[in-house]
Amino acid sequence: MSSSGYGTISEEEPEEASSSNKEFLQRAKEQLQTIVGTAKPWKDMMHPSRLARPFSFFNSVQRMKRNARVFRTNYVVVILFMVLLTLLWHPLCVIIYCALMAAWMVLYLVRDNPPRACGYEIDERLVAVLLLIVTVGLVCLSNVTDNILVGVGVGVLIVLVHAVLRETEEDEEDEAGIRLRHAASSSFTT
């Protein structure tokens, strides 16, 4: 005897919801692995034998450009880590920071289909703009703008010093380009 009225729970719906949640989590995991897969190993990045003073200003600019391509993901991680360190003395802000990262992941980075509201598809650019407005608004309201600017500044300084001092060979740049192209092509397929 099955009744389908108010207050009854169908046994098929939780399974469908569970499977869609599992699929979403699996897609999120795969895309995160793809993003993390573009990062160079930290030991290679910090190997002391590869650090040397540049010969000229032009050489330092060339190194910065090349290292920005090779170590792009690592540099983003360094900057985000520095921002997180500056927020440690504000636990509520750390929670907000993590919630914002989760919102960006769920609403923008790991979803396959555009979000829908009232039967209409919402454009991806609108989602990005709304998330950006919420992010900037929460940063301004949380009263830690100075901390975030200091974290970004210190992170960028660390990245620039590394980019100028780290010698990168052509084969490392080619390998990074292949990984970036592979990550970009696999992250936008359905």
TIVO-2410 file (N, C-alpha, C; in nm, 3 decimals):
# residues 190
REC num residu      c1      c2      c3 atome chaine
REC   1      M   0.083  -0.119   0.000     N      A
REC   1      M   0.000   0.000   0.000    CA      A
REC   1      M   0.087   0.124   0.000     C      A
REC   2      S   0.077   0.192  -0.105     N      A
REC   2      S   0.156   0.315  -0.111    CA      A
REC   2      S   0.061   0.432  -0.128     C      A
REC   3      S   0.081   0.529  -0.046     N      A
REC   3      S   0.000   0.650  -0.058    CA      A
REC   3      S   0.092   0.763  -0.100     C      A
REC   4      S   0.042   0.848  -0.183     N      A
REC   4      S   0.125   0.957  -0.233    CA      A
REC   4      S   0.061   1.090  -0.199     C      A
REC   5      G   0.049   1.116  -0.075     N      A
REC   5      G  -0.011   1.241  -0.031    CA      A
REC   5      G   0.085   1.320   0.053     C      A
REC   6      Y   0.031   1.421   0.116     N      A
REC   6      Y   0.110   1.508   0.201    CA      A
REC   6      Y   0.167   1.428   0.317     C      A
REC   7      G   0.296   1.446   0.344     N      A
REC   7      G   0.358   1.381   0.459    CA      A
REC   7      G   0.419   1.246   0.427     C      A
REC   8      T   0.398   1.195   0.308     N      A
REC   8      T   0.460   1.066   0.275    CA      A
REC   8      T   0.592   1.090   0.205     C      A
REC   9      I   0.681   0.998   0.223     N      A
REC   9      I   0.813   1.009   0.163    CA      A
REC   9      I   0.831   0.893   0.069     C      A
REC  10      S   0.859   0.924  -0.055     N      A
REC  10      S   0.882   0.821  -0.153    CA      A
REC  10      S   1.022   0.765  -0.132     C      A
REC  11      E   1.037   0.635  -0.147     N      A
REC  11      E   1.168   0.574  -0.127    CA      A
REC  11      E   1.258   0.596  -0.247     C      A
REC  12      E   1.206   0.631  -0.362     N      A
REC  12      E   1.287   0.650  -0.481    CA      A
REC  12      E   1.355   0.787  -0.483     C      A
REC  13      E   1.293   0.888  -0.428     N      A
REC  13      E   1.348   1.022  -0.432    CA      A
REC  13      E   1.478   1.034  -0.355     C      A
REC  14      P   1.490   0.980  -0.233     N      A
REC  14      P   1.619   0.994  -0.164    CA      A
REC  14      P   1.732   0.925  -0.239     C      A
REC  15      E   1.702   0.814  -0.307     N      A
REC  15      E   1.807   0.746  -0.383    CA      A
REC  15      E   1.853   0.832  -0.499     C      A
REC  16      E   1.756   0.895  -0.568     N      A
REC  16      E   1.791   0.983  -0.679    CA      A
REC  16      E   1.871   1.102  -0.630     C      A
REC  17      A   1.830   1.162  -0.520     N      A
REC  17      A   1.902   1.275  -0.463    CA      A
REC  17      A   2.041   1.232  -0.420     C      A
REC  18      S   2.050   1.115  -0.361     N      A
REC  18      S   2.179   1.064  -0.316    CA      A
REC  18      S   2.272   1.040  -0.434     C      A
REC  19      S   2.219   0.982  -0.541     N      A
REC  19      S   2.303   0.956  -0.658    CA      A
REC  19      S   2.346   1.086  -0.726     C      A
REC  20      S   2.257   1.185  -0.731     N      A
REC  20      S   2.297   1.313  -0.793    CA      A
REC  20      S   2.400   1.384  -0.706     C      A
REC  21      N   2.388   1.373  -0.573     N      A
REC  21      N   2.489   1.431  -0.485    CA      A
REC  21      N   2.623   1.362  -0.504     C      A
REC  22      K   2.620   1.229  -0.517     N      A
REC  22      K   2.744   1.155  -0.538    CA      A
REC  22      K   2.807   1.194  -0.671     C      A
REC  23      E   2.725   1.209  -0.775     N      A
REC  23      E   2.777   1.250  -0.905    CA      A
REC  23      E   2.840   1.389  -0.898     C      A
REC  24      F   2.772   1.481  -0.829     N      A
REC  24      F   2.823   1.617  -0.814    CA      A
REC  24      F   2.957   1.615  -0.741     C      A
REC  25      L   2.964   1.539  -0.631     N      A
REC  25      L   3.088   1.532  -0.555    CA      A
REC  25      L   3.199   1.467  -0.637     C      A
REC  26      Q   3.165   1.368  -0.716     N      A
REC  26      Q   3.265   1.303  -0.801    CA      A
REC  26      Q   3.318   1.401  -0.906     C      A
REC  27      R   3.228   1.478  -0.969     N      A
REC  27      R   3.270   1.578  -1.068    CA      A
REC  27      R   3.357   1.684  -1.002     C      A
REC  28      A   3.316   1.728  -0.882     N      A
REC  28      A   3.394   1.829  -0.810    CA      A
REC  28      A   3.534   1.776  -0.779     C      A
REC  29      K   3.540   1.651  -0.735     N      A
REC  29      K   3.668   1.590  -0.703    CA      A
REC  29      K   3.757   1.581  -0.826     C      A
REC  30      E   3.700   1.540  -0.940     N      A
REC  30      E   3.777   1.529  -1.063    CA      A
REC  30      E   3.828   1.664  -1.110     C      A
REC  31      Q   3.744   1.767  -1.102     N      A
REC  31      Q   3.787   1.898  -1.146    CA      A
REC  31      Q   3.892   1.957  -1.053     C      A
REC  32      L   3.879   1.933  -0.923     N      A
REC  32      L   3.981   1.980  -0.829    CA      A
REC  32      L   4.114   1.908  -0.854     C      A
REC  33      Q   4.108   1.779  -0.883     N      A
REC  33      Q   4.230   1.705  -0.914    CA      A
REC  33      Q   4.293   1.758  -1.042     C      A
REC  34      T   4.213   1.797  -1.138     N      A
REC  34      T   4.265   1.854  -1.262    CA      A
REC  34      T   4.335   1.986  -1.233     C      A
REC  35      I   4.270   2.069  -1.151     N      A
REC  35      I   4.330   2.198  -1.116    CA      A
REC  35      I   4.459   2.177  -1.038     C      A
REC  36      V   4.456   2.090  -0.938     N      A
REC  36      V   4.574   2.063  -0.857    CA      A
REC  36      V   4.680   1.994  -0.942     C      A
REC  37      G   4.639   1.916  -1.040     N      A
REC  37      G   4.732   1.847  -1.128    CA      A
REC  37      G   4.817   1.941  -1.211     C      A
REC  38      T   4.773   2.066  -1.228     N      A
REC  38      T   4.852   2.163  -1.303    CA      A
REC  38      T   4.962   2.223  -1.217     C      A
REC  39      A   4.960   2.199  -1.088     N      A
REC  39      A   5.064   2.252  -0.999    CA      A
REC  39      A   5.191   2.169  -1.014     C      A
REC  40      K   5.303   2.238  -1.011     N      A
REC  40      K   5.432   2.168  -1.012    CA      A
REC  40      K   5.459   2.118  -0.870     C      A
REC  41      P   5.534   2.010  -0.856     N      A
REC  41      P   5.570   1.964  -0.722    CA      A
REC  41      P   5.647   2.072  -0.645     C      A
REC  42      W   5.615   2.086  -0.518     N      A
REC  42      W   5.675   2.193  -0.438    CA      A
REC  42      W   5.825   2.175  -0.425     C      A
REC  43      K   5.874   2.050  -0.424     N      A
REC  43      K   6.018   2.026  -0.416    CA      A
REC  43      K   6.089   2.082  -0.539     C      A
REC  44      D   6.027   2.063  -0.656     N      A
REC  44      D   6.086   2.118  -0.778    CA      A
REC  44      D   6.085   2.270  -0.776     C      A
REC  45      M   5.979   2.325  -0.724     N      A
REC  45      M   5.965   2.470  -0.720    CA      A
REC  45      M   6.071   2.533  -0.627     C      A
REC  46      M   6.098   2.468  -0.516     N      A
REC  46      M   6.186   2.527  -0.415    CA      A
REC  46      M   6.328   2.470  -0.417     C      A
REC  47      H   6.365   2.397  -0.520     N      A
REC  47      H   6.497   2.335  -0.525    CA      A
REC  47      H   6.605   2.444  -0.522     C      A
REC  48      P   6.694   2.442  -0.420     N      A
REC  48      P   6.792   2.552  -0.405    CA      A
REC  48      P   6.891   2.564  -0.522     C      A
REC  49      S   6.919   2.455  -0.590     N      A
REC  49      S   7.017   2.463  -0.699    CA      A
REC  49      S   6.961   2.540  -0.819     C      A
REC  50      R   6.832   2.560  -0.825     N      A
REC  50      R   6.769   2.631  -0.938    CA      A
REC  50      R   6.753   2.781  -0.911     C      A
REC  51      L   6.793   2.827  -0.792     N      A
REC  51      L   6.781   2.968  -0.759    CA      A
REC  51      L   6.912   3.039  -0.791     C      A
REC  52      A   6.904   3.147  -0.865     N      A
REC  52      A   7.021   3.226  -0.901    CA      A
REC  52      A   6.979   3.368  -0.932     C      A
REC  53      R   7.070   3.460  -0.910     N      A
REC  53      R   7.043   3.599  -0.939    CA      A
REC  53      R   7.038   3.621  -1.090     C      A
REC  54      P   6.942   3.698  -1.139     N      A
REC  54      P   6.935   3.722  -1.284    CA      A
REC  54      P   7.051   3.810  -1.331     C      A
REC  55      F   7.086   3.798  -1.459     N      A
REC  55      F   7.198   3.873  -1.516    CA      A
REC  55      F   7.162   4.018  -1.543     C      A
REC  56      S   7.037   4.041  -1.581     N      A
REC  56      S   6.997   4.176  -1.618    CA      A
REC  56      S   6.849   4.194  -1.588     C      A
REC  57      F   6.803   4.317  -1.609     N      A
REC  57      F   6.661   4.345  -1.591    CA      A
REC  57      F   6.578   4.266  -1.691     C      A
REC  58      F   6.624   4.261  -1.816     N      A
REC  58      F   6.553   4.185  -1.920    CA      A
REC  58      F   6.544   4.037  -1.882     C      A
REC  59      N   6.652   3.982  -1.829     N      A
REC  59      N   6.655   3.842  -1.786    CA      A
REC  59      N   6.554   3.819  -1.672     C      A
REC  60      S   6.545   3.913  -1.580     N      A
REC  60      S   6.450   3.897  -1.470    CA      A
REC  60      S   6.305   3.903  -1.520     C      A
REC  61      V   6.278   3.988  -1.618     N      A
REC  61      V   6.144   3.995  -1.675    CA      A
REC  61      V   6.110   3.865  -1.747     C      A
REC  62      Q   6.206   3.812  -1.823     N      A
REC  62      Q   6.186   3.684  -1.891    CA      A
REC  62      Q   6.158   3.572  -1.791     C      A
REC  63      R   6.233   3.570  -1.682     N      A
REC  63      R   6.211   3.468  -1.578    CA      A
REC  63      R   6.073   3.481  -1.517     C      A
REC  64      M   6.032   3.606  -1.489     N      A
REC  64      M   5.899   3.625  -1.430    CA      A
REC  64      M   5.790   3.573  -1.523     C      A
REC  65      K   5.801   3.603  -1.652     N      A
REC  65      K   5.700   3.557  -1.747    CA      A
REC  65      K   5.698   3.405  -1.754     C      A
REC  66      R   5.816   3.346  -1.767     N      A
REC  66      R   5.825   3.200  -1.780    CA      A
REC  66      R   5.777   3.130  -1.652     C      A
REC  67      N   5.821   3.179  -1.537     N      A
REC  67      N   5.780   3.117  -1.411    CA      A
REC  67      N   5.631   3.137  -1.383     C      A
REC  68      A   5.576   3.248  -1.431     N      A
REC  68      A   5.432   3.269  -1.414    CA      A
REC  68      A   5.353   3.162  -1.490     C      A
REC  69      R   5.404   3.122  -1.606     N      A
REC  69      R   5.337   3.015  -1.681    CA      A
REC  69      R   5.358   2.879  -1.617     C      A
REC  70      V   5.480   2.853  -1.573     N      A
REC  70      V   5.513   2.720  -1.520    CA      A
REC  70      V   5.452   2.697  -1.383     C      A
REC  71      F   5.458   2.798  -1.296     N      A
REC  71      F   5.417   2.781  -1.157    CA      A
REC  71      F   5.287   2.854  -1.124     C      A
REC  72      R   5.202   2.876  -1.223     N      A
REC  72      R   5.079   2.954  -1.204    CA      A
REC  72      R   4.995   2.903  -1.086     C      A
REC  73      T   4.966   2.776  -1.083     N      A
REC  73      T   4.883   2.721  -0.976    CA      A
REC  73      T   4.952   2.732  -0.841     C      A
REC  74      N   5.081   2.705  -0.838     N      A
REC  74      N   5.156   2.716  -0.712    CA      A
REC  74      N   5.152   2.859  -0.659     C      A
REC  75      Y   5.166   2.955  -0.749     N      A
REC  75      Y   5.164   3.095  -0.707    CA      A
REC  75      Y   5.028   3.135  -0.651     C      A
REC  76      V   4.922   3.087  -0.712     N      A
REC  76      V   4.787   3.117  -0.660    CA      A
REC  76      V   4.772   3.057  -0.520     C      A
REC  77      V   4.821   2.936  -0.501     N      A
REC  77      V   4.813   2.871  -0.370    CA      A
REC  77      V   4.892   2.952  -0.266     C      A
REC  78      V   5.009   3.001  -0.302     N      A
REC  78      V   5.090   3.080  -0.210    CA      A
REC  78      V   5.015   3.206  -0.168     C      A
REC  79      I   4.956   3.275  -0.264     N      A
REC  79      I   4.884   3.400  -0.232    CA      A
REC  79      I   4.762   3.371  -0.147     C      A
REC  80      L   4.684   3.269  -0.181     N      A
REC  80      L   4.566   3.236  -0.100    CA      A
REC  80      L   4.606   3.192   0.040     C      A
REC  81      F   4.716   3.120   0.052     N      A
REC  81      F   4.764   3.078   0.184    CA      A
REC  81      F   4.804   3.199   0.268     C      A
REC  82      M   4.868   3.297   0.207     N      A
REC  82      M   4.907   3.418   0.281    CA      A
REC  82      M   4.782   3.495   0.327     C      A
REC  83      V   4.680   3.500   0.242     N      A
REC  83      V   4.555   3.566   0.284    CA      A
REC  83      V   4.494   3.490   0.402     C      A
REC  84      L   4.494   3.358   0.394     N      A
REC  84      L   4.440   3.278   0.504    CA      A
REC  84      L   4.519   3.301   0.632     C      A
REC  85      L   4.651   3.311   0.623     N      A
REC  85      L   4.732   3.338   0.742    CA      A
REC  85      L   4.698   3.472   0.806     C      A
REC  86      T   4.672   3.573   0.724     N      A
REC  86      T   4.639   3.704   0.781    CA      A
REC  86      T   4.502   3.705   0.847     C      A
REC  87      L   4.417   3.606   0.811     N      A
REC  87      L   4.283   3.602   0.869    CA      A
REC  87      L   4.274   3.512   0.994     C      A
REC  88      L   4.382   3.447   1.030     N      A
REC  88      L   4.377   3.353   1.143    CA      A
REC  88      L   4.335   3.418   1.274     C      A
REC  89      W   4.363   3.546   1.291     N      A
REC  89      W   4.326   3.615   1.414    CA      A
REC  89      W   4.181   3.663   1.411     C      A
REC  90      H   4.111   3.630   1.305     N      A
REC  90      H   3.969   3.664   1.292    CA      A
REC  90      H   3.894   3.537   1.253     C      A
REC  91      P   3.861   3.452   1.351     N      A
REC  91      P   3.801   3.322   1.318    CA      A
REC  91      P   3.671   3.332   1.239     C      A
REC  92      L   3.590   3.431   1.265     N      A
REC  92      L   3.466   3.448   1.189    CA      A
REC  92      L   3.498   3.475   1.042     C      A
REC  93      C   3.601   3.551   1.017     N      A
REC  93      C   3.641   3.579   0.879    CA      A
REC  93      C   3.694   3.455   0.808     C      A
REC  94      V   3.760   3.368   0.882     N      A
REC  94      V   3.807   3.242   0.823    CA      A
REC  94      V   3.687   3.159   0.780     C      A
REC  95      I   3.584   3.157   0.862     N      A
REC  95      I   3.462   3.083   0.828    CA      A
REC  95      I   3.397   3.145   0.704     C      A
REC  96      I   3.390   3.278   0.700     N      A
REC  96      I   3.333   3.346   0.584    CA      A
REC  96      I   3.417   3.318   0.460     C      A
REC  97      Y   3.550   3.323   0.474     N      A
REC  97      Y   3.642   3.295   0.364    CA      A
REC  97      Y   3.618   3.155   0.309     C      A
REC  98      C   3.605   3.057   0.398     N      A
REC  98      C   3.581   2.918   0.355    CA      A
REC  98      C   3.443   2.905   0.289     C      A
REC  99      A   3.343   2.973   0.345     N      A
REC  99      A   3.209   2.968   0.286    CA      A
REC  99      A   3.209   3.032   0.146     C      A
REC 100      L   3.282   3.141   0.130     N      A
REC 100      L   3.292   3.204  -0.001    CA      A
REC 100      L   3.362   3.113  -0.101     C      A
REC 101      M   3.469   3.048  -0.057     N      A
REC 101      M   3.537   2.954  -0.147    CA      A
REC 101      M   3.444   2.841  -0.187     C      A
REC 102      A   3.366   2.790  -0.092     N      A
REC 102      A   3.271   2.683  -0.123    CA      A
REC 102      A   3.164   2.733  -0.219     C      A
REC 103      A   3.116   2.854  -0.199     N      A
REC 103      A   3.015   2.911  -0.289    CA      A
REC 103      A   3.070   2.925  -0.430     C      A
REC 104      W   3.192   2.974  -0.442     N      A
REC 104      W   3.253   2.986  -0.574    CA      A
REC 104      W   3.267   2.848  -0.637     C      A
REC 105      M   3.307   2.749  -0.558     N      A
REC 105      M   3.324   2.614  -0.612    CA      A
REC 105      M   3.190   2.560  -0.662     C      A
REC 106      V   3.088   2.567  -0.578     N      A
REC 106      V   2.959   2.506  -0.612    CA      A
REC 106      V   2.887   2.582  -0.722     C      A
REC 107      L   2.885   2.713  -0.713     N      A
REC 107      L   2.805   2.792  -0.807    CA      A
REC 107      L   2.876   2.827  -0.937     C      A
REC 108      Y   3.008   2.821  -0.937     N      A
REC 108      Y   3.077   2.869  -1.056    CA      A
REC 108      Y   3.176   2.768  -1.115     C      A
REC 109      L   3.256   2.704  -1.033     N      A
REC 109      L   3.366   2.625  -1.087    CA      A
REC 109      L   3.331   2.481  -1.122     C      A
REC 110      V   3.253   2.411  -1.041     N      A
REC 110      V   3.236   2.267  -1.061    CA      A
REC 110      V   3.099   2.225  -1.114     C      A
REC 111      R   3.015   2.316  -1.146     N      A
REC 111      R   2.884   2.274  -1.198    CA      A
REC 111      R   2.892   2.260  -1.349     C      A
REC 112      D   2.815   2.164  -1.400     N      A
REC 112      D   2.814   2.138  -1.544    CA      A
REC 112      D   2.704   2.216  -1.615     C      A
REC 113      N   2.590   2.229  -1.551     N      A
REC 113      N   2.476   2.295  -1.613    CA      A
REC 113      N   2.457   2.433  -1.551     C      A
REC 114      P   2.407   2.529  -1.630     N      A
REC 114      P   2.383   2.661  -1.573    CA      A
REC 114      P   2.273   2.654  -1.467     C      A
REC 115      P   2.285   2.736  -1.363     N      A
REC 115      P   2.180   2.736  -1.260    CA      A
REC 115      P   2.048   2.789  -1.316     C      A
REC 116      R   1.940   2.746  -1.254     N      A
REC 116      R   1.807   2.788  -1.297    CA      A
REC 116      R   1.736   2.856  -1.181     C      A
REC 117      A   1.659   2.958  -1.215     N      A
REC 117      A   1.575   3.026  -1.117    CA      A
REC 117      A   1.442   3.058  -1.185     C      A
REC 118      C   1.333   3.016  -1.127     N      A
REC 118      C   1.199   3.038  -1.180    CA      A
REC 118      C   1.187   2.989  -1.324     C      A
REC 119      G   1.252   2.878  -1.354     N      A
REC 119      G   1.244   2.819  -1.486    CA      A
REC 119      G   1.336   2.880  -1.591     C      A
REC 120      Y   1.414   2.981  -1.556     N      A
REC 120      Y   1.505   3.046  -1.649    CA      A
REC 120      Y   1.650   3.010  -1.615     C      A
REC 121      E   1.729   2.991  -1.720     N      A
REC 121      E   1.871   2.968  -1.701    CA      A
REC 121      E   1.939   3.100  -1.669     C      A
REC 122      I   2.030   3.096  -1.572     N      A
REC 122      I   2.105   3.216  -1.534    CA      A
REC 122      I   2.241   3.211  -1.604     C      A
REC 123      D   2.277   3.320  -1.668     N      A
REC 123      D   2.402   3.327  -1.742    CA      A
REC 123      D   2.521   3.314  -1.647     C      A
REC 124      E   2.625   3.248  -1.695     N      A
REC 124      E   2.746   3.225  -1.615    CA      A
REC 124      E   2.812   3.356  -1.573     C      A
REC 125      R   2.809   3.455  -1.660     N      A
REC 125      R   2.869   3.585  -1.627    CA      A
REC 125      R   2.793   3.653  -1.515     C      A
REC 126      L   2.660   3.638  -1.514     N      A
REC 126      L   2.580   3.696  -1.407    CA      A
REC 126      L   2.614   3.630  -1.274     C      A
REC 127      V   2.631   3.499  -1.276     N      A
REC 127      V   2.669   3.426  -1.155    CA      A
REC 127      V   2.803   3.478  -1.104     C      A
REC 128      A   2.899   3.494  -1.195     N      A
REC 128      A   3.032   3.542  -1.154    CA      A
REC 128      A   3.024   3.684  -1.097     C      A
REC 129      V   2.947   3.771  -1.161     N      A
REC 129      V   2.934   3.908  -1.111    CA      A
REC 129      V   2.867   3.911  -0.975     C      A
REC 130      L   2.761   3.833  -0.958     N      A
REC 130      L   2.692   3.829  -0.828    CA      A
REC 130      L   2.784   3.774  -0.719     C      A
REC 131      L   2.858   3.668  -0.750     N      A
REC 131      L   2.953   3.614  -0.652    CA      A
REC 131      L   3.061   3.715  -0.619     C      A
REC 132      L   3.108   3.787  -0.719     N      A
REC 132      L   3.209   3.890  -0.696    CA      A
REC 132      L   3.155   4.002  -0.607     C      A
REC 133      I   3.032   4.045  -0.633     N      A
REC 133      I   2.970   4.150  -0.550    CA      A
REC 133      I   2.955   4.102  -0.406     C      A
REC 134      V   2.908   3.979  -0.388     N      A
REC 134      V   2.892   3.924  -0.252    CA      A
REC 134      V   3.028   3.913  -0.184     C      A
REC 135      T   3.129   3.869  -0.259     N      A
REC 135      T   3.263   3.854  -0.201    CA      A
REC 135      T   3.318   3.989  -0.158     C      A
REC 136      V   3.312   4.087  -0.245     N      A
REC 136      V   3.363   4.221  -0.211    CA      A
REC 136      V   3.282   4.280  -0.096     C      A
REC 137      G   3.150   4.264  -0.099     N      A
REC 137      G   3.066   4.315   0.009    CA      A
REC 137      G   3.100   4.253   0.144     C      A
REC 138      L   3.117   4.121   0.147     N      A
REC 138      L   3.151   4.055   0.273    CA      A
REC 138      L   3.290   4.093   0.321     C      A
REC 139      V   3.381   4.112   0.229     N      A
REC 139      V   3.516   4.155   0.268    CA      A
REC 139      V   3.510   4.295   0.329     C      A
REC 140      C   3.433   4.384   0.268     N      A
REC 140      C   3.422   4.520   0.321    CA      A
REC 140      C   3.349   4.522   0.455     C      A
REC 141      L   3.245   4.442   0.468     N      A
REC 141      L   3.169   4.438   0.594    CA      A
REC 141      L   3.244   4.368   0.706     C      A
REC 142      S   3.333   4.277   0.672     N      A
REC 142      S   3.402   4.201   0.776    CA      A
REC 142      S   3.514   4.279   0.842     C      A
REC 143      N   3.545   4.396   0.791     N      A
REC 143      N   3.642   4.485   0.853    CA      A
REC 143      N   3.782   4.425   0.856     C      A
REC 144      V   3.816   4.343   0.760     N      A
REC 144      V   3.950   4.285   0.751    CA      A
REC 144      V   4.014   4.317   0.615     C      A
REC 145      T   3.967   4.422   0.553     N      A
REC 145      T   4.019   4.459   0.422    CA      A
REC 145      T   4.170   4.482   0.428     C      A
REC 146      D   4.216   4.547   0.535     N      A
REC 146      D   4.360   4.572   0.550    CA      A
REC 146      D   4.436   4.440   0.560     C      A
REC 147      N   4.383   4.346   0.637     N      A
REC 147      N   4.449   4.216   0.651    CA      A
REC 147      N   4.458   4.145   0.517     C      A
REC 148      I   4.350   4.149   0.441     N      A
REC 148      I   4.349   4.081   0.311    CA      A
REC 148      I   4.448   4.148   0.216     C      A
REC 149      L   4.452   4.281   0.216     N      A
REC 149      L   4.546   4.351   0.130    CA      A
REC 149      L   4.690   4.320   0.169     C      A
REC 150      V   4.718   4.312   0.299     N      A
REC 150      V   4.852   4.275   0.346    CA      A
REC 150      V   4.885   4.133   0.302     C      A
REC 151      G   4.789   4.040   0.317     N      A
REC 151      G   4.812   3.901   0.276    CA      A
REC 151      G   4.839   3.890   0.127     C      A
REC 152      V   4.760   3.960   0.046     N      A
REC 152      V   4.782   3.957  -0.099    CA      A
REC 152      V   4.916   4.022  -0.132     C      A
REC 153      G   4.946   4.133  -0.067     N      A
REC 153      G   5.074   4.201  -0.092    CA      A
REC 153      G   5.194   4.115  -0.058     C      A
REC 154      V   5.192   4.052   0.057     N      A
REC 154      V   5.303   3.965   0.098    CA      A
REC 154      V   5.311   3.845   0.003     C      A
REC 155      G   5.196   3.788  -0.032     N      A
REC 155      G   5.195   3.675  -0.125    CA      A
REC 155      G   5.252   3.713  -0.260     C      A
REC 156      V   5.213   3.828  -0.313     N      A
REC 156      V   5.264   3.873  -0.442    CA      A
REC 156      V   5.414   3.901  -0.433     C      A
REC 157      L   5.459   3.957  -0.322     N      A
REC 157      L   5.602   3.982  -0.304    CA      A
REC 157      L   5.682   3.852  -0.304     C      A
REC 158      I   5.633   3.751  -0.232     N      A
REC 158      I   5.699   3.620  -0.229    CA      A
REC 158      I   5.702   3.561  -0.370     C      A
REC 159      V   5.591   3.570  -0.440     N      A
REC 159      V   5.582   3.516  -0.575    CA      A
REC 159      V   5.680   3.588  -0.668     C      A
REC 160      L   5.686   3.721  -0.661     N      A
REC 160      L   5.776   3.797  -0.748    CA      A
REC 160      L   5.922   3.763  -0.720     C      A
REC 161      V   5.959   3.753  -0.592     N      A
REC 161      V   6.097   3.718  -0.558    CA      A
REC 161      V   6.131   3.580  -0.613     C      A
REC 162      H   6.040   3.485  -0.595     N      A
REC 162      H   6.065   3.350  -0.648    CA      A
REC 162      H   6.074   3.353  -0.800     C      A
REC 163      A   5.983   3.425  -0.864     N      A
REC 163      A   5.979   3.428  -1.010    CA      A
REC 163      A   6.107   3.489  -1.068     C      A
REC 164      V   6.166   3.584  -0.999     N      A
REC 164      V   6.289   3.647  -1.048    CA      A
REC 164      V   6.409   3.556  -1.022     C      A
REC 165      L   6.412   3.489  -0.909     N      A
REC 165      L   6.529   3.409  -0.872    CA      A
REC 165      L   6.529   3.268  -0.931     C      A
REC 166      R   6.415   3.213  -0.965     N      A
REC 166      R   6.407   3.073  -1.011    CA      A
REC 166      R   6.438   3.064  -1.158     C      A
REC 167      E   6.540   2.984  -1.192     N      A
REC 167      E   6.573   2.957  -1.331    CA      A
REC 167      E   6.485   2.844  -1.381     C      A
REC 168      T   6.419   2.863  -1.493     N      A
REC 168      T   6.331   2.760  -1.550    CA      A
REC 168      T   6.384   2.724  -1.688     C      A
REC 169      E   6.390   2.596  -1.715     N      A
REC 169      E   6.436   2.551  -1.845    CA      A
REC 169      E   6.318   2.539  -1.940     C      A
REC 170      E   6.349   2.532  -2.069     N      A
REC 170      E   6.245   2.524  -2.173    CA      A
REC 170      E   6.156   2.403  -2.155     C      A
REC 171      D   6.216   2.287  -2.117     N      A
REC 171      D   6.135   2.166  -2.107    CA      A
REC 171      D   6.034   2.175  -1.994     C      A
REC 172      E   6.067   2.248  -1.886     N      A
REC 172      E   5.971   2.267  -1.777    CA      A
REC 172      E   5.854   2.352  -1.826     C      A
REC 173      E   5.883   2.454  -1.905     N      A
REC 173      E   5.777   2.540  -1.957    CA      A
REC 173      E   5.687   2.463  -2.054     C      A
REC 174      D   5.748   2.382  -2.141     N      A
REC 174      D   5.669   2.302  -2.234    CA      A
REC 174      D   5.581   2.204  -2.159     C      A
REC 175      E   5.634   2.139  -2.056     N      A
REC 175      E   5.557   2.044  -1.976    CA      A
REC 175      E   5.440   2.114  -1.907     C      A
REC 176      A   5.464   2.234  -1.854     N      A
REC 176      A   5.357   2.310  -1.788    CA      A
REC 176      A   5.251   2.349  -1.889     C      A
REC 177      G   5.291   2.388  -2.010     N      A
REC 177      G   5.194   2.425  -2.113    CA      A
REC 177      G   5.107   2.309  -2.153     C      A
REC 178      I   5.166   2.191  -2.163     N      A
REC 178      I   5.089   2.072  -2.197    CA      A
REC 178      I   4.988   2.042  -2.087     C      A
REC 179      R   5.032   2.051  -1.961     N      A
REC 179      R   4.940   2.024  -1.851    CA      A
REC 179      R   4.828   2.126  -1.845     C      A
REC 180      L   4.859   2.254  -1.869     N      A
REC 180      L   4.755   2.357  -1.866    CA      A
REC 180      L   4.655   2.338  -1.980     C      A
REC 181      R   4.704   2.305  -2.099     N      A
REC 181      R   4.612   2.283  -2.210    CA      A
REC 181      R   4.523   2.163  -2.183     C      A
REC 182      H   4.581   2.056  -2.124     N      A
REC 182      H   4.502   1.938  -2.093    CA      A
REC 182      H   4.397   1.970  -1.987     C      A
REC 183      A   4.436   2.046  -1.885     N      A
REC 183      A   4.341   2.081  -1.780    CA      A
REC 183      A   4.229   2.167  -1.835     C      A
REC 184      A   4.262   2.262  -1.921     N      A
REC 184      A   4.158   2.349  -1.976    CA      A
REC 184      A   4.064   2.272  -2.065     C      A
REC 185      S   4.117   2.179  -2.146     N      A
REC 185      S   4.029   2.107  -2.235    CA      A
REC 185      S   3.941   2.007  -2.161     C      A
REC 186      S   3.992   1.949  -2.053     N      A
REC 186      S   3.911   1.850  -1.981    CA      A
REC 186      S   3.813   1.915  -1.886     C      A
REC 187      S   3.838   2.038  -1.841     N      A
REC 187      S   3.748   2.099  -1.744    CA      A
REC 187      S   3.624   2.158  -1.809     C      A
REC 188      F   3.625   2.179  -1.941     N      A
REC 188      F   3.511   2.241  -2.005    CA      A
REC 188      F   3.433   2.144  -2.095     C      A
REC 189      T   3.461   2.016  -2.082     N      A
REC 189      T   3.385   1.919  -2.158    CA      A
REC 189      T   3.268   1.870  -2.075     C      A
REC 190      T   3.163   1.828  -2.142     N      A
REC 190      T   3.046   1.781  -2.069    CA      A
REC 190      T   3.033   1.632  -2.081     C      A
***
